[in-house]
Amino acid sequence: MNTGRLVVGILAGVAAGAILGVLFAPDKGSETRKKIAKSGSDTVDQLKAKFDEMVAGVTDKFEEAKSVEKDLAEKARIRAEEIRKDSKHAVS
């Protein structure tokens, strides 16, 4: 999660820098507003992309954990069956 916070912090810094740069640029007000809107839109798009990456990573890890759990459950089932068979033979 620290990496996610770092990425969000960097993106927020970039966005703030872009906005300040646009505010101090010698353009007309309408042009400045367009640039600010575009910069904000670009930042939102970047944040969405990073969020999607994070969700995909968590989903992959979840699927991997599910697969490992299924494998372990199957191994435990097989081992329990072996123990059951061995105990039947020991009693007989």
N, C-alpha and C positions, 0 to 999 in steps of 0.2 A: 504494500500500500504506500510505502514511502516514495516509490518511483512514480506512482500516480500523482501524488501531491507535488512532487518535483516538476512533473510535466505540466500540471495545471498552473503552478507558480510561474514557470517559464513562459507559458502561453499568455498568462495574465500580464506579465512584464512586457512581452512583445506587443501585446495589444495596447497597453498604456503608453509605451514608447511611440507606437504608430499614431495614436490619437494625439499625443502631445506634438509630434512632428507635423501633423496635419494642421493642428490649431495654430502653430506658429508659422506656417507657410503663408506666403503673400498671395493667396488666392481669394477670389470673391467668396462671399458667405455661402452661396448656393453650391459652389464647387467644393468648398470645405465640408459642407454637410454631406454631400455625395461621397466624398472620400471617407468621412467618418462612418457613414452607413456601410460602405463597402468593407472597411477595415473590421467593423463589428461583425458583419456577415461572415467574413473570412475566418475570424476568430471562432465564431460559433461553429462553423464547418469543421475547423481543426479540432475543437473540443469534442464534437460529435464523433469524428473519426477515431480519436483516442479512446473515447468511451466505448465505441464499437469494438475496438481492438481489445480493450480490457474485458468486455463481456465475452468475446470469442475465446480469450485465454482462459477465463474462469470456466466457460462451458467445456473447453477441451480438457481441463484438469478434472472437472466433474465426471465427464465421460470416461476418462482414464481410470479414475477411482472406482467407478461403477464396474468397469471391466475387471479390475484387480479384485474387487469384492466378489464378483461372480466366480472368478477362478478359485479364490480361497474357499468359497462356499462349496464348490464342486469337489475340491480336494478334501475338505472336511467330511463331506458326505461319503466319498469313496473310502476314506480312512475309517469312518464310523462303521461302514458296512464290513470292512475287513475285520475290525475288532469284534463285531457281532458274530461273524462267521467263525473266527478263532475261538471265541468263548463257547460257541455251540460245540465245536470239535473237542474242546478241553473237558466239557461236561459229559460228553458221550462216552 
